[in-house]
Amino acid sequence: MEVLGSLALILASVIVLAVMTDRFFIPSLDAISRRLRLSDEVAGASLMAMGSSAPELAIALMALFTGGGEHSDVGIGTIVGSAVFNILVITGLSAVVAGGLHIHVFAVRRDIIYYVISIGYLTLVFFDGHVSLIEAVLGLAGYAVYMIVLIVLKDPEDDEEPAAALSGEDRPGQAKFAAWHQLEAVIVRLIRFITGPPERNYLWIFFVSIVLIVALSYILVEATIVFSAGIGIPPVIVALTLLAAGTSAPDLMSSVDVARDGRGGMAVANAVGSNTFDLLVGLALPWTIALALQGGTGINVGTGNLWISIGILVATTLVLFAFLETERGLSRREGWVLLLLYAVFVLYTLVSGTSV
């Protein structure tokens, strides 16, 4: 009974977290970026990336401060699993639903190269199983450099006329998400009792969103620990699979939508950009906060299966890059291959019990 209860709590929290992020937090950040007159590149790399990756960041924070850091690997597992999910499922499903994706080669090369650099940062930090304050701050500095790169190295194809967006009624296959939209509508109505309309109360919504995301992330960490103990597997395995997929739901929904609209490059950029944020900020920011508050010399992190995790991240990125480079896009068949690879990753993780 405890196992079923914790699983139900995980699923309910993930659903509410996805709706909260997608329908309230990200729109409030969009309004803030417009008020601050930020460019699309800066807003996308900072506020929008923070919005779509807020669940992973909050879980990493809660996991690090829960039980004296005993379950910090839950946060790391969620971020690593989310990175694999984004590369394989978000891009793969977007290609399948849209019948293939057309991408801007320059932008994809730029973003993937920097993502590989962020994987290198992860390797450097985890190599000795110890995170220092300098190493934590280095991740944040690396993301600041990434924003500068986005501004300086602009895509020469950005000036092209974007594809016309389709209305909700015109999108093929929209009926497949009917059940989700009905559930989403109920949750949105309940949250709006607290927040009011997003168009006017964006600062209040920003504050409420932060509070709810942190609260839900705490519930997710605690429920994951109970659920994993009940079924006899490490909590990090649940984080790598169930939590990672659940927290990536907002990215998945938005990427599939823009892919249907004919903006395949944006779908790929969303997946890769979120991964860069997760590795450089989602891990580095909690470490920086913890080290600053505790005044310690460092944080110990598990490195039992470091090279397997790094290998999976690099391998999935190289597969995606190879597919995108062949015909300057991602075909529906290649999308199915990516989805199959994710199924293999989940099966391997569950059967072998391999964790980060």
C-alpha angles and dihedrals in degrees: 000000000000090000093051091045094051091046091051089049091051093050094045092048092048091051094048090044091053093049093044092052097042101041103031116013099045094044090050090051090048090054091048092050090051091049090050090045093231118174118251091251095052094041092048094046095046120020098023093044089049090051098051092041096042094105093055091045093049093048090050089052094047093045092051093052097039116099093354092300093305091134100038088125088071089067093044091047092051092052095045092045091047090052091055091045092051095050097044107027105030095047093036096050091043089056092046095048095043095042091243136339130249113207140189103245096208095054094045093049091048094049097042093048091053091046089055087051088054089052087053088054090052090051092049094050096045096042096092096028091242130102118204127196090251091053091049093050089046089065092054090047089050091056091049088054089050091057089051090050090053090053097044101037099053120180109252088214093059091094092063118110108266120235115266114261120240122228119242092256093051097051113108115239093016090135089066089071095045094109091050092049091051092051090044091053091055093050092046092053091051094049092047089064085071103032107032120211114342093223094068109024100047096140092050090045090051090055095044091047092054091050094047094044091052092046093048091046090054090051090049093052093048093044091048091054091050094044095048092049090050094054095036103243130116115271090236090065090058088047093051092053119017100027094040093053093043097050090048092058095100091052091047094051095047094044093050090049095052091043089057088051090059096256099122094155090060091052091054093043091051091055097044095040092052090052092053090051092048095052098041100035107013090061102025098050096056090046091050093049093046094048092046093050097041096039089218128153094239150324124257115227129188115255100175095124099017097133093048091053093045090046092053092049093049095042095051091047092050092049091052092045092050092051092048093048097051099068102000090258147044119269125212090249091054088049090057089050090055091050090049090051090054090052088052090049093052093045092048091048094050097043098043097036088225114168137175 
